[in-house]
Amino acid sequence: MKKLTILVAFIISTSVFISCTDSNVAAKGKVSKEKLSKAKFRDLEIKKGTASISFDKQVYDFGTVNEGDFVETVFKVTNSGKTDLVITNAQATCGCTVPVWPKAPIKPGETGDVKVRFNTNGKPNRQQKTVTLTTNTVAGKERLTIKGMVTPKAKI
């Protein structure tokens, strides 16, 4: 019985190894140097026409504030690309941080404002919040950060 189990295990493992090597051969035949160079050229052409984004700052340190204060900042967004920059969404890491972004496309060379408001109520001590922008840039996602220290309310 033990010999039969070993034989079955050997046959199964051999068939797995054989099937894996056959698919590798088929995959190697599908990828040619010509197709690879065409794909690289295509990717470069696509990147030439995409929107590009730049910021006046990507991190805002609000310093030290008291718990219960509202912290607000504006991130200047510039379209440094060749096509319209579209920000489709802006999402913060928690509900205490609210981003407001331009809904209209930003033309090449123009700027827009991403306003971020952070409610420190119930958020004592060191804080760091991230706003993720979903864009039509090559990366697709851009991150903005606000951080600082929130002095806790005095306990009664």
N, CA, C and O atoms as a GROMACS GRO file, in nm:
protein
  624
    1MET      N    1   0.083  -0.119   0.000
    1MET     CA    2   0.000   0.000   0.000
    1MET      C    3   0.088   0.125   0.000
    1MET      O    4   0.059   0.222  -0.070
    2LYS      N    5   0.194   0.121   0.079
    2LYS     CA    6   0.284   0.236   0.088
    2LYS      C    7   0.352   0.261  -0.046
    2LYS      O    8   0.368   0.376  -0.088
    3LYS      N    9   0.392   0.152  -0.115
    3LYS     CA   10   0.457   0.166  -0.245
    3LYS      C   11   0.361   0.225  -0.348
    3LYS      O   12   0.400   0.306  -0.432
    4LEU      N   13   0.235   0.185  -0.340
    4LEU     CA   14   0.134   0.236  -0.432
    4LEU      C   15   0.112   0.386  -0.410
    4LEU      O   16   0.098   0.460  -0.507
    5THR      N   17   0.109   0.430  -0.287
    5THR     CA   18   0.092   0.572  -0.255
    5THR      C   19   0.210   0.653  -0.308
    5THR      O   20   0.190   0.761  -0.364
    6ILE      N   21   0.330   0.604  -0.291
    6ILE     CA   22   0.449   0.672  -0.341
    6ILE      C   23   0.447   0.678  -0.493
    6ILE      O   24   0.481   0.780  -0.552
    7LEU      N   25   0.406   0.569  -0.558
    7LEU     CA   26   0.399   0.566  -0.703
    7LEU      C   27   0.297   0.667  -0.756
    7LEU      O   28   0.324   0.737  -0.853
    8VAL      N   29   0.180   0.676  -0.693
    8VAL     CA   30   0.077   0.771  -0.735
    8VAL      C   31   0.127   0.914  -0.715
    8VAL      O   32   0.107   0.999  -0.802
    9ALA      N   33   0.192   0.942  -0.603
    9ALA     CA   34   0.246   1.075  -0.577
    9ALA      C   35   0.352   1.111  -0.681
    9ALA      O   36   0.358   1.225  -0.726
   10PHE      N   37   0.435   1.016  -0.718
   10PHE     CA   38   0.538   1.039  -0.819
   10PHE      C   39   0.477   1.070  -0.955
   10PHE      O   40   0.522   1.162  -1.024
   11ILE      N   41   0.375   0.996  -0.992
   11ILE     CA   42   0.309   1.018  -1.122
   11ILE      C   43   0.243   1.156  -1.126
   11ILE      O   44   0.253   1.226  -1.226
   12ILE      N   45   0.176   1.195  -1.019
   12ILE     CA   46   0.110   1.325  -1.014
   12ILE      C   47   0.212   1.438  -1.022
   12ILE      O   48   0.193   1.534  -1.097
   13SER      N   49   0.320   1.428  -0.944
   13SER     CA   50   0.420   1.535  -0.946
   13SER      C   51   0.489   1.543  -1.081
   13SER      O   52   0.521   1.652  -1.127
   14THR      N   53   0.514   1.430  -1.145
   14THR     CA   54   0.575   1.430  -1.278
   14THR      C   55   0.484   1.497  -1.379
   14THR      O   56   0.530   1.575  -1.462
   15SER      N   57   0.356   1.467  -1.374
   15SER     CA   58   0.262   1.528  -1.469
   15SER      C   59   0.251   1.678  -1.446
   15SER      O   60   0.234   1.753  -1.542
   16VAL      N   61   0.259   1.724  -1.323
   16VAL     CA   62   0.255   1.868  -1.294
   16VAL      C   63   0.377   1.936  -1.353
   16VAL      O   64   0.364   2.041  -1.416
   17PHE      N   65   0.496   1.878  -1.334
   17PHE     CA   66   0.618   1.938  -1.389
   17PHE      C   67   0.616   1.940  -1.541
   17PHE      O   68   0.659   2.038  -1.602
   18ILE      N   69   0.566   1.836  -1.602
   18ILE     CA   70   0.560   1.831  -1.748
   18ILE      C   71   0.462   1.935  -1.802
   18ILE      O   72   0.492   2.003  -1.900
   19SER      N   73   0.347   1.949  -1.738
   19SER     CA   74   0.248   2.046  -1.786
   19SER      C   75   0.299   2.190  -1.769
   19SER      O   76   0.267   2.276  -1.851
   20CYS      N   77   0.376   2.216  -1.664
   20CYS     CA   78   0.431   2.350  -1.644
   20CYS      C   79   0.534   2.384  -1.751
   20CYS      O   80   0.536   2.497  -1.800
   21THR      N   81   0.618   2.292  -1.788
   21THR     CA   82   0.720   2.322  -1.888
   21THR      C   83   0.658   2.339  -2.025
   21THR      O   84   0.708   2.419  -2.103
   22ASP      N   85   0.550   2.269  -2.057
   22ASP     CA   86   0.485   2.285  -2.187
   22ASP      C   87   0.426   2.424  -2.202
   22ASP      O   88   0.435   2.483  -2.310
   23SER      N   89   0.365   2.480  -2.096
   23SER     CA   90   0.305   2.614  -2.106
   23SER      C   91   0.414   2.720  -2.120
   23SER      O   92   0.392   2.820  -2.187
   24ASN      N   93   0.529   2.700  -2.058
   24ASN     CA   94   0.639   2.796  -2.073
   24ASN      C   95   0.688   2.801  -2.216
   24ASN      O   96   0.720   2.909  -2.267
   25VAL      N   97   0.695   2.687  -2.283
   25VAL     CA   98   0.738   2.682  -2.422
   25VAL      C   99   0.638   2.756  -2.508
   25VAL      O  100   0.677   2.832  -2.597
   26ALA      N  101   0.509   2.736  -2.484
   26ALA     CA  102   0.405   2.804  -2.562
   26ALA      C  103   0.412   2.955  -2.539
   26ALA      O  104   0.395   3.032  -2.633
   27ALA      N  105   0.435   2.997  -2.417
   27ALA     CA  106   0.443   3.140  -2.387
   27ALA      C  107   0.565   3.203  -2.453
   27ALA      O  108   0.556   3.316  -2.503
   28LYS      N  109   0.677   3.135  -2.454
   28LYS     CA  110   0.798   3.189  -2.517
   28LYS      C  111   0.778   3.208  -2.666
   28LYS      O  112   0.834   3.300  -2.725
   29GLY      N  113   0.700   3.122  -2.727
   29GLY     CA  114   0.675   3.133  -2.870
   29GLY      C  115   0.586   3.252  -2.904
   29GLY      O  116   0.594   3.303  -3.016
   30LYS      N  117   0.503   3.299  -2.812
   30LYS     CA  118   0.412   3.410  -2.837
   30LYS      C  119   0.480   3.545  -2.824
   30LYS      O  120   0.437   3.642  -2.887
   31VAL      N  121   0.586   3.555  -2.745
   31VAL     CA  122   0.654   3.682  -2.723
   31VAL      C  123   0.776   3.688  -2.814
   31VAL      O  124   0.870   3.609  -2.801
   32SER      N  125   0.773   3.782  -2.905
   32SER     CA  126   0.887   3.799  -2.994
   32SER      C  127   0.951   3.935  -2.968
   32SER      O  128   0.889   4.023  -2.908
   33LYS      N  129   1.075   3.952  -3.012
   33LYS     CA  130   1.145   4.078  -2.993
   33LYS      C  131   1.074   4.191  -3.067
   33LYS      O  132   1.070   4.305  -3.021
   34GLU      N  133   1.018   4.158  -3.183
   34GLU     CA  134   0.947   4.259  -3.262
   34GLU      C  135   0.824   4.310  -3.186
   34GLU      O  136   0.800   4.430  -3.180
   35LYS      N  137   0.746   4.218  -3.129
   35LYS     CA  138   0.627   4.258  -3.054
   35LYS      C  139   0.665   4.337  -2.929
   35LYS      O  140   0.596   4.432  -2.891
   36LEU      N  141   0.774   4.299  -2.865
   36LEU     CA  142   0.820   4.367  -2.746
   36LEU      C  143   0.863   4.510  -2.778
   36LEU      O  144   0.830   4.603  -2.704
   37SER      N  145   0.936   4.530  -2.888
   37SER     CA  146   0.979   4.664  -2.924
   37SER      C  147   0.859   4.750  -2.966
   37SER      O  148   0.857   4.870  -2.937
   38LYS      N  149   0.761   4.692  -3.032
   38LYS     CA  150   0.640   4.767  -3.069
   38LYS      C  151   0.565   4.811  -2.943
   38LYS      O  152   0.513   4.923  -2.937
   39ALA      N  153   0.559   4.724  -2.844
   39ALA     CA  154   0.489   4.758  -2.720
   39ALA      C  155   0.560   4.871  -2.646
   39ALA      O  156   0.495   4.960  -2.592
   40LYS      N  157   0.693   4.866  -2.643
   40LYS     CA  158   0.768   4.974  -2.577
   40LYS      C  159   0.747   5.107  -2.648
   40LYS      O  160   0.728   5.209  -2.582
   41PHE      N  161   0.749   5.106  -2.780
   41PHE     CA  162   0.727   5.227  -2.859
   41PHE      C  163   0.586   5.281  -2.833
   41PHE      O  164   0.568   5.402  -2.814
   42ARG      N  165   0.487   5.194  -2.832
   42ARG     CA  166   0.349   5.233  -2.805
   42ARG      C  167   0.335   5.298  -2.668
   42ARG      O  168   0.266   5.399  -2.654
   43ASP      N  169   0.399   5.239  -2.567
   43ASP     CA  170   0.392   5.294  -2.432
   43ASP      C  171   0.454   5.433  -2.425
   43ASP      O  172   0.401   5.520  -2.356
   44LEU      N  173   0.566   5.453  -2.495
   44LEU     CA  174   0.629   5.585  -2.497
   44LEU      C  175   0.538   5.689  -2.565
   44LEU      O  176   0.530   5.803  -2.519
   45GLU      N  177   0.473   5.649  -2.671
   45GLU     CA  178   0.382   5.741  -2.741
   45GLU      C  179   0.262   5.777  -2.653
   45GLU      O  180   0.218   5.892  -2.652
   46ILE      N  181   0.211   5.682  -2.580
   46ILE     CA  182   0.098   5.708  -2.491
   46ILE      C  183   0.139   5.805  -2.382
   46ILE      O  184   0.063   5.896  -2.348
   47LYS      N  185   0.258   5.787  -2.325
   47LYS     CA  186   0.305   5.874  -2.217
   47LYS      C  187   0.324   6.018  -2.265
   47LYS      O  188   0.307   6.111  -2.186
   48LYS      N  189   0.358   6.039  -2.391
   48LYS     CA  190   0.377   6.174  -2.442
   48LYS      C  191   0.248   6.254  -2.437
   48LYS      O  192   0.251   6.376  -2.419
   49GLY      N  193   0.136   6.187  -2.451
   49GLY     CA  194   0.008   6.256  -2.457
   49GLY      C  195  -0.070   6.256  -2.327
   49GLY      O  196  -0.182   6.307  -2.325
   50THR      N  197  -0.018   6.203  -2.221
   50THR     CA  198  -0.093   6.197  -2.097
   50THR      C  199  -0.077   6.326  -2.017
   50THR      O  200   0.017   6.403  -2.037
   51ALA      N  201  -0.170   6.345  -1.927
   51ALA     CA  202  -0.162   6.459  -1.836
   51ALA      C  203  -0.053   6.432  -1.733
   51ALA      O  204  -0.024   6.318  -1.698
   52SER      N  205   0.006   6.540  -1.687
   52SER     CA  206   0.108   6.529  -1.584
   52SER      C  207   0.073   6.629  -1.475
   52SER      O  208   0.024   6.738  -1.504
   53ILE      N  209   0.097   6.591  -1.352
   53ILE     CA  210   0.054   6.675  -1.240
   53ILE      C  211   0.175   6.715  -1.157
   53ILE      O  212   0.267   6.636  -1.136
   54SER      N  213   0.174   6.839  -1.110
   54SER     CA  214   0.277   6.884  -1.016
   54SER      C  215   0.208   6.969  -0.909
   54SER      O  216   0.104   7.029  -0.932
   55PHE      N  217   0.269   6.971  -0.792
   55PHE     CA  218   0.209   7.037  -0.675
   55PHE      C  219   0.304   7.144  -0.621
   55PHE      O  220   0.425   7.134  -0.638
   56ASP      N  221   0.248   7.246  -0.557
   56ASP     CA  222   0.331   7.343  -0.488
   56ASP      C  223   0.390   7.279  -0.362
   56ASP      O  224   0.498   7.318  -0.317
   57LYS      N  225   0.319   7.182  -0.305
   57LYS     CA  226   0.364   7.103  -0.190
   57LYS      C  227   0.281   6.976  -0.189
   57LYS      O  228   0.167   6.975  -0.235
   58GLN      N  229   0.338   6.869  -0.138
   58GLN     CA  230   0.262   6.744  -0.124
   58GLN      C  231   0.240   6.710   0.022
   58GLN      O  232   0.158   6.623   0.055
   59VAL      N  233   0.312   6.778   0.112
   59VAL     CA  234   0.297   6.758   0.255
   59VAL      C  235   0.277   6.894   0.321
   59VAL      O  236   0.353   6.988   0.295
   60TYR      N  237   0.175   6.904   0.405
   60TYR     CA  238   0.149   7.027   0.480
   60TYR      C  239   0.157   6.994   0.628
   60TYR      O  240   0.080   6.911   0.678
   61ASP      N  241   0.250   7.057   0.698
   61ASP     CA  242   0.264   7.039   0.842
   61ASP      C  243   0.195   7.157   0.910
   61ASP      O  244   0.240   7.271   0.900
   62PHE      N  245   0.084   7.129   0.979
   62PHE     CA  246   0.007   7.236   1.042
   62PHE      C  247   0.060   7.274   1.180
   62PHE      O  248   0.002   7.359   1.247
   63GLY      N  249   0.168   7.212   1.223
   63GLY     CA  250   0.229   7.248   1.352
   63GLY      C  251   0.149   7.192   1.468
   63GLY      O  252   0.105   7.077   1.464
   64THR      N  253   0.130   7.274   1.572
   64THR     CA  254   0.057   7.233   1.691
   64THR      C  255  -0.071   7.315   1.702
   64THR      O  256  -0.067   7.438   1.698
   65VAL      N  257  -0.183   7.247   1.715
   65VAL     CA  258  -0.313   7.312   1.730
   65VAL      C  259  -0.386   7.248   1.848
   65VAL      O  260  -0.347   7.142   1.896
   66ASN      N  261  -0.493   7.313   1.893
   66ASN     CA  262  -0.572   7.260   2.003
   66ASN      C  263  -0.680   7.167   1.949
   66ASN      O  264  -0.735   7.189   1.841
   67GLU      N  265  -0.710   7.064   2.026
   67GLU     CA  266  -0.816   6.971   1.987
   67GLU      C  267  -0.947   7.047   1.975
   67GLU      O  268  -0.983   7.125   2.063
   68GLY      N  269  -1.019   7.024   1.866
   68GLY     CA  270  -1.143   7.094   1.839
   68GLY      C  271  -1.127   7.200   1.731
   68GLY      O  272  -1.227   7.246   1.675
   69ASP      N  273  -1.004   7.238   1.701
   69ASP     CA  274  -0.978   7.336   1.594
   69ASP      C  275  -0.995   7.269   1.458
   69ASP      O  276  -0.986   7.147   1.445
   70PHE      N  277  -1.022   7.352   1.358
   70PHE     CA  278  -1.024   7.307   1.220
   70PHE      C  279  -0.897   7.355   1.152
   70PHE      O  280  -0.859   7.472   1.165
   71VAL      N  281  -0.831   7.265   1.081
   71VAL     CA  282  -0.710   7.298   1.006
   71VAL      C  283  -0.746   7.296   0.858
   71VAL      O  284  -0.806   7.199   0.810
   72GLU      N  285  -0.710   7.401   0.786
   72GLU     CA  286  -0.739   7.407   0.644
   72GLU      C  287  -0.613   7.443   0.568
   72GLU      O  288  -0.531   7.522   0.616
   73THR      N  289  -0.598   7.386   0.450
   73THR     CA  290  -0.487   7.421   0.361
   73THR      C  291  -0.532   7.403   0.217
   73THR      O  292  -0.632   7.338   0.188
   74VAL      N  293  -0.455   7.463   0.127
   74VAL     CA  294  -0.483   7.452  -0.016
   74VAL      C  295  -0.356   7.402  -0.084
   74VAL      O  296  -0.248   7.458  -0.067
   75PHE      N  297  -0.371   7.295  -0.160
   75PHE     CA  298  -0.263   7.243  -0.242
   75PHE      C  299  -0.284   7.293  -0.384
   75PHE      O  300  -0.389   7.267  -0.444
   76LYS      N  301  -0.187   7.365  -0.438
   76LYS     CA  302  -0.195   7.414  -0.576
   76LYS      C  303  -0.154   7.301  -0.670
   76LYS      O  304  -0.046   7.244  -0.656
   77VAL      N  305  -0.242   7.269  -0.764
   77VAL     CA  306  -0.220   7.162  -0.860
   77VAL      C  307  -0.199   7.224  -0.997
   77VAL      O  308  -0.281   7.304  -1.043
   78THR      N  309  -0.090   7.188  -1.063
   78THR     CA  310  -0.061   7.240  -1.195
   78THR      C  311  -0.056   7.126  -1.295
   78THR      O  312   0.004   7.022  -1.269
   79ASN      N  313  -0.121   7.146  -1.409
   79ASN     CA  314  -0.115   7.047  -1.517
   79ASN      C  315   0.010   7.077  -1.598
   79ASN      O  316   0.013   7.172  -1.676
   80SER      N  317   0.113   6.997  -1.581
   80SER     CA  318   0.238   7.014  -1.655
   80SER      C  319   0.246   6.919  -1.773
   80SER      O  320   0.354   6.897  -1.828
   81GLY      N  321   0.132   6.862  -1.812
   81GLY     CA  322   0.128   6.769  -1.925
   81GLY      C  323   0.079   6.837  -2.052
   81GLY      O  324   0.075   6.959  -2.061
   82LYS      N  325   0.043   6.754  -2.150
   82LYS     CA  326   0.002   6.805  -2.281
   82LYS      C  327  -0.147   6.790  -2.308
   82LYS      O  328  -0.197   6.839  -2.409
   83THR      N  329  -0.217   6.722  -2.219
   83THR     CA  330  -0.362   6.708  -2.233
   83THR      C  331  -0.429   6.752  -2.103
   83THR      O  332  -0.362   6.774  -2.002
   84ASP      N  333  -0.560   6.764  -2.106
   84ASP     CA  334  -0.634   6.807  -1.987
   84ASP      C  335  -0.611   6.711  -1.871
   84ASP      O  336  -0.610   6.589  -1.888
   85LEU      N  337  -0.592   6.769  -1.754
   85LEU     CA  338  -0.580   6.691  -1.631
   85LEU      C  339  -0.717   6.679  -1.569
   85LEU      O  340  -0.785   6.778  -1.546
   86VAL      N  341  -0.758   6.555  -1.542
   86VAL     CA  342  -0.889   6.530  -1.482
   86VAL      C  343  -0.869   6.460  -1.349
   86VAL      O  344  -0.807   6.353  -1.341
   87ILE      N  345  -0.922   6.520  -1.244
   87ILE     CA  346  -0.921   6.458  -1.112
   87ILE      C  347  -1.062   6.404  -1.091
   87ILE      O  348  -1.157   6.480  -1.075
   88THR      N  349  -1.075   6.272  -1.092
   88THR     CA  350  -1.208   6.211  -1.083
   88THR      C  351  -1.255   6.187  -0.940
   88THR      O  352  -1.374   6.174  -0.916
   89ASN      N  353  -1.160   6.182  -0.846
   89ASN     CA  354  -1.197   6.156  -0.707
   89ASN      C  355  -1.086   6.202  -0.614
   89ASN      O  356  -0.970   6.206  -0.653
   90ALA      N  357  -1.124   6.235  -0.493
   90ALA     CA  358  -1.028   6.266  -0.386
   90ALA      C  359  -1.083   6.201  -0.260
   90ALA      O  360  -1.193   6.232  -0.216
   91GLN      N  361  -1.005   6.111  -0.205
   91GLN     CA  362  -1.052   6.035  -0.089
   91GLN      C  363  -0.952   6.047   0.025
   91GLN      O  364  -0.832   6.027   0.006
   92ALA      N  365  -1.003   6.080   0.143
   92ALA     CA  366  -0.920   6.094   0.262
   92ALA      C  367  -0.916   5.963   0.339
   92ALA      O  368  -1.001   5.876   0.320
   93THR      N  369  -0.816   5.952   0.428
   93THR     CA  370  -0.801   5.830   0.506
   93THR      C  371  -0.907   5.815   0.614
   93THR      O  372  -0.928   5.704   0.664
   94CYS      N  373  -0.974   5.925   0.651
   94CYS     CA  374  -1.083   5.914   0.749
   94CYS      C  375  -1.184   6.024   0.725
   94CYS      O  376  -1.158   6.117   0.649
   95GLY      N  377  -1.298   6.015   0.791
   95GLY     CA  378  -1.405   6.112   0.774
   95GLY      C  379  -1.376   6.248   0.835
   95GLY      O  380  -1.448   6.344   0.806
   96CYS      N  381  -1.274   6.258   0.917
   96CYS     CA  382  -1.239   6.386   0.979
   96CYS      C  383  -1.167   6.478   0.882
   96CYS      O  384  -1.147   6.596   0.911
   97THR      N  385  -1.127   6.427   0.767
   97THR     CA  386  -1.055   6.504   0.666
   97THR      C  387  -1.141   6.510   0.540
   97THR      O  388  -1.181   6.408   0.485
   98VAL      N  389  -1.169   6.634   0.495
   98VAL     CA  390  -1.258   6.652   0.381
   98VAL      C  391  -1.185   6.726   0.269
   98VAL      O  392  -1.146   6.842   0.287
   99PRO      N  393  -1.166   6.661   0.155
   99PRO     CA  394  -1.104   6.728   0.041
   99PRO      C  395  -1.209   6.786  -0.054
   99PRO      O  396  -1.317   6.729  -0.071
  100VAL      N  397  -1.176   6.898  -0.116
  100VAL     CA  398  -1.259   6.957  -0.221
  100VAL      C  399  -1.165   6.981  -0.338
  100VAL      O  400  -1.064   7.050  -0.324
  101TRP      N  401  -1.198   6.924  -0.454
  101TRP     CA  402  -1.110   6.929  -0.570
  101TRP      C  403  -1.182   6.987  -0.690
  101TRP      O  404  -1.305   6.988  -0.692
  102PRO      N  405  -1.107   7.034  -0.789
  102PRO     CA  406  -1.172   7.089  -0.908
  102PRO      C  407  -1.238   6.978  -0.989
  102PRO      O  408  -1.176   6.877  -1.022
  103LYS      N  409  -1.365   6.998  -1.021
  103LYS     CA  410  -1.439   6.896  -1.096
  103LYS      C  411  -1.418   6.913  -1.247
  103LYS      O  412  -1.430   6.816  -1.322
  104ALA      N  413  -1.388   7.034  -1.289
  104ALA     CA  414  -1.364   7.060  -1.432
  104ALA      C  415  -1.220   7.022  -1.467
  104ALA      O  416  -1.132   7.031  -1.382
  105PRO      N  417  -1.196   6.981  -1.592
  105PRO     CA  418  -1.059   6.950  -1.634
  105PRO      C  419  -0.969   7.072  -1.623
  105PRO      O  420  -1.013   7.185  -1.644
  106ILE      N  421  -0.843   7.048  -1.589
  106ILE     CA  422  -0.743   7.155  -1.580
  106ILE      C  423  -0.662   7.151  -1.709
  106ILE      O  424  -0.599   7.050  -1.740
  107LYS      N  425  -0.664   7.258  -1.782
  107LYS     CA  426  -0.594   7.267  -1.911
  107LYS      C  427  -0.442   7.265  -1.890
  107LYS      O  428  -0.395   7.300  -1.782
  108PRO      N  429  -0.366   7.223  -1.991
  108PRO     CA  430  -0.219   7.224  -1.980
  108PRO      C  431  -0.166   7.363  -1.943
  108PRO      O  432  -0.203   7.463  -2.005
  109GLY      N  433  -0.080   7.367  -1.842
  109GLY     CA  434  -0.021   7.493  -1.795
  109GLY      C  435  -0.105   7.566  -1.692
  109GLY      O  436  -0.056   7.660  -1.629
  110GLU      N  437  -0.229   7.526  -1.672
  110GLU     CA  438  -0.316   7.593  -1.576
  110GLU      C  439  -0.308   7.525  -1.440
  110GLU      O  440  -0.257   7.414  -1.428
  111THR      N  441  -0.360   7.594  -1.338
  111THR     CA  442  -0.358   7.541  -1.202
  111THR      C  443  -0.499   7.532  -1.146
  111THR      O  444  -0.592   7.597  -1.195
  112GLY      N  445  -0.513   7.450  -1.046
  112GLY     CA  446  -0.638   7.434  -0.973
  112GLY      C  447  -0.605   7.417  -0.826
  112GLY      O  448  -0.489   7.394  -0.790
  113ASP      N  449  -0.707   7.426  -0.741
  113ASP     CA  450  -0.687   7.414  -0.597
  113ASP      C  451  -0.754   7.289  -0.543
  113ASP      O  452  -0.869   7.259  -0.574
  114VAL      N  453  -0.679   7.216  -0.461
  114VAL     CA  454  -0.736   7.106  -0.383
  114VAL      C  455  -0.735   7.154  -0.239
  114VAL      O  456  -0.629   7.168  -0.177
  115LYS      N  457  -0.855   7.179  -0.186
  115LYS     CA  458  -0.868   7.228  -0.049
  115LYS      C  459  -0.890   7.110   0.044
  115LYS      O  460  -0.969   7.021   0.014
  116VAL      N  461  -0.820   7.111   0.156
  116VAL     CA  462  -0.832   7.003   0.253
  116VAL      C  463  -0.863   7.064   0.389
  116VAL      O  464  -0.794   7.157   0.434
  117ARG      N  465  -0.967   7.012   0.455
  117ARG     CA  466  -1.007   7.059   0.587
  117ARG      C  467  -1.005   6.941   0.683
  117ARG      O  468  -1.065   6.837   0.656
  118PHE      N  469  -0.936   6.959   0.795
  118PHE     CA  470  -0.919   6.853   0.896
  118PHE      C  471  -0.983   6.898   1.026
  118PHE      O  472  -0.948   7.004   1.079
  119ASN      N  473  -1.076   6.818   1.079
  119ASN     CA  474  -1.142   6.845   1.206
  119ASN      C  475  -1.066   6.770   1.314
  119ASN      O  476  -1.063   6.647   1.314
  120THR      N  477  -1.005   6.843   1.407
  120THR     CA  478  -0.921   6.781   1.510
  120THR      C  479  -1.000   6.729   1.630
  120THR      O  480  -0.943   6.669   1.720
  121ASN      N  481  -1.130   6.752   1.632
  121ASN     CA  482  -1.212   6.709   1.745
  121ASN      C  483  -1.206   6.556   1.760
  121ASN      O  484  -1.240   6.484   1.667
  122GLY      N  485  -1.162   6.508   1.876
  122GLY     CA  486  -1.151   6.365   1.901
  122GLY      C  487  -1.025   6.303   1.842
  122GLY      O  488  -1.012   6.181   1.836
  123LYS      N  489  -0.932   6.387   1.798
  123LYS     CA  490  -0.808   6.338   1.736
  123LYS      C  491  -0.687   6.398   1.807
  123LYS      O  492  -0.614   6.477   1.747
  124PRO      N  493  -0.664   6.363   1.933
  124PRO     CA  494  -0.550   6.420   2.004
  124PRO      C  495  -0.416   6.356   1.963
  124PRO      O  496  -0.411   6.248   1.905
  125ASN      N  497  -0.309   6.429   1.996
  125ASN     CA  498  -0.171   6.384   1.976
  125ASN      C  499  -0.129   6.392   1.829
  125ASN      O  500  -0.189   6.466   1.751
  126ARG      N  501  -0.028   6.318   1.793
  126ARG     CA  502   0.030   6.325   1.658
  126ARG      C  503  -0.070   6.274   1.555
  126ARG      O  504  -0.130   6.168   1.572
  127GLN      N  505  -0.088   6.350   1.448
  127GLN     CA  506  -0.183   6.313   1.344
  127GLN      C  507  -0.118   6.322   1.206
  127GLN      O  508  -0.036   6.410   1.181
  128GLN      N  509  -0.155   6.230   1.119
  128GLN     CA  510  -0.113   6.234   0.980
  128GLN      C  511  -0.226   6.175   0.896
  128GLN      O  512  -0.267   6.061   0.915
  129LYS      N  513  -0.276   6.256   0.803
  129LYS     CA  514  -0.388   6.215   0.719
  129LYS      C  515  -0.346   6.227   0.572
  129LYS      O  516  -0.272   6.319   0.535
  130THR      N  517  -0.393   6.135   0.491
  130THR     CA  518  -0.358   6.132   0.349
  130THR      C  519  -0.484   6.148   0.265
  130THR      O  520  -0.588   6.090   0.295
  131VAL      N  521  -0.472   6.227   0.158
  131VAL     CA  522  -0.577   6.241   0.060
  131VAL      C  523  -0.524   6.182  -0.070
  131VAL      O  524  -0.419   6.224  -0.120
  132THR      N  525  -0.595   6.085  -0.125
  132THR     CA  526  -0.554   6.020  -0.250
  132THR      C  527  -0.639   6.074  -0.364
  132THR      O  528  -0.762   6.064  -0.363
  133LEU      N  529  -0.571   6.131  -0.463
  133LEU     CA  530  -0.638   6.183  -0.582
  133LEU      C  531  -0.635   6.077  -0.691
  133LEU      O  532  -0.530   6.019  -0.718
  134THR      N  533  -0.748   6.052  -0.751
  134THR     CA  534  -0.755   5.963  -0.867
  134THR      C  535  -0.754   6.052  -0.990
  134THR      O  536  -0.842   6.136  -1.008
  135THR      N  537  -0.653   6.033  -1.077
  135THR     CA  538  -0.632   6.124  -1.190
  135THR      C  539  -0.611   6.045  -1.319
  135THR      O  540  -0.604   5.922  -1.319
  136ASN      N  541  -0.601   6.118  -1.429
  136ASN     CA  542  -0.571   6.056  -1.558
  136ASN      C  543  -0.423   6.068  -1.593
  136ASN      O  544  -0.387   6.071  -1.710
  137THR      N  545  -0.337   6.073  -1.492
  137THR     CA  546  -0.193   6.075  -1.512
  137THR      C  547  -0.143   5.933  -1.534
  137THR      O  548  -0.219   5.837  -1.522
  138VAL      N  549  -0.015   5.920  -1.565
  138VAL     CA  550   0.044   5.788  -1.585
  138VAL      C  551   0.032   5.705  -1.457
  138VAL      O  552  -0.003   5.587  -1.463
  139ALA      N  553   0.060   5.766  -1.342
  139ALA     CA  554   0.052   5.694  -1.215
  139ALA      C  555  -0.094   5.660  -1.179
  139ALA      O  556  -0.120   5.554  -1.123
  140GLY      N  557  -0.187   5.749  -1.211
  140GLY     CA  558  -0.327   5.723  -1.180
  140GLY      C  559  -0.368   5.764  -1.041
  140GLY      O  560  -0.484   5.798  -1.018
  141LYS      N  561  -0.276   5.762  -0.946
  141LYS     CA  562  -0.304   5.801  -0.808
  141LYS      C  563  -0.194   5.895  -0.760
  141LYS      O  564  -0.076   5.872  -0.784
  142GLU      N  565  -0.235   6.001  -0.694
  142GLU     CA  566  -0.142   6.098  -0.635
  142GLU      C  567  -0.182   6.116  -0.489
  142GLU      O  568  -0.301   6.112  -0.457
  143ARG      N  569  -0.084   6.135  -0.401
  143ARG     CA  570  -0.113   6.146  -0.258
  143ARG      C  571  -0.068   6.280  -0.201
  143ARG      O  572   0.042   6.328  -0.229
  144LEU      N  573  -0.155   6.338  -0.121
  144LEU     CA  574  -0.127   6.461  -0.048
  144LEU      C  575  -0.139   6.429   0.100
  144LEU      O  576  -0.224   6.350   0.140
  145THR      N  577  -0.055   6.491   0.184
  145THR     CA  578  -0.052   6.458   0.325
  145THR      C  579  -0.059   6.584   0.410
  145THR      O  580   0.005   6.685   0.380
  146ILE      N  581  -0.139   6.578   0.516
  146ILE     CA  582  -0.134   6.681   0.619
  146ILE      C  583  -0.095   6.614   0.749
  146ILE      O  584  -0.135   6.501   0.777
  147LYS      N  585  -0.016   6.686   0.828
  147LYS     CA  586   0.029   6.626   0.954
  147LYS      C  587   0.055   6.735   1.056
  147LYS      O  588   0.067   6.852   1.022
  148GLY      N  589   0.062   6.694   1.183
  148GLY     CA  590   0.090   6.788   1.290
  148GLY      C  591   0.056   6.728   1.424
  148GLY      O  592   0.028   6.609   1.437
  149MET      N  593   0.059   6.815   1.525
  149MET     CA  594   0.033   6.774   1.663
  149MET      C  595  -0.094   6.841   1.711
  149MET      O  596  -0.112   6.961   1.693
  150VAL      N  597  -0.184   6.762   1.772
  150VAL     CA  598  -0.307   6.814   1.828
  150VAL      C  599  -0.298   6.804   1.980
  150VAL      O  600  -0.288   6.695   2.036
  151THR      N  601  -0.302   6.919   2.046
  151THR     CA  602  -0.296   6.924   2.192
  151THR      C  603  -0.432   6.880   2.248
  151THR      O  604  -0.534   6.941   2.216
  152PRO      N  605  -0.434   6.775   2.331
  152PRO     CA  606  -0.561   6.724   2.384
  152PRO      C  607  -0.632   6.827   2.472
  152PRO      O  608  -0.569   6.913   2.533
  153LYS      N  609  -0.765   6.816   2.476
  153LYS     CA  610  -0.845   6.900   2.563
  153LYS      C  611  -0.812   6.865   2.708
  153LYS      O  612  -0.777   6.751   2.740
  154ALA      N  613  -0.824   6.965   2.796
  154ALA     CA  614  -0.800   6.939   2.938
  154ALA      C  615  -0.913   6.854   2.994
  154ALA      O  616  -1.030   6.878   2.967
  155LYS      N  617  -0.876   6.753   3.073
  155LYS     CA  618  -0.977   6.664   3.132
  155LYS      C  619  -1.037   6.729   3.255
  155LYS      O  620  -0.967   6.791   3.335
  156ILE      N  621  -1.166   6.714   3.269
  156ILE     CA  622  -1.237   6.776   3.382
  156ILE      C  623  -1.249   6.678   3.496
  156ILE      O  624  -1.306   6.710   3.600
   0.00000   0.00000   0.00000
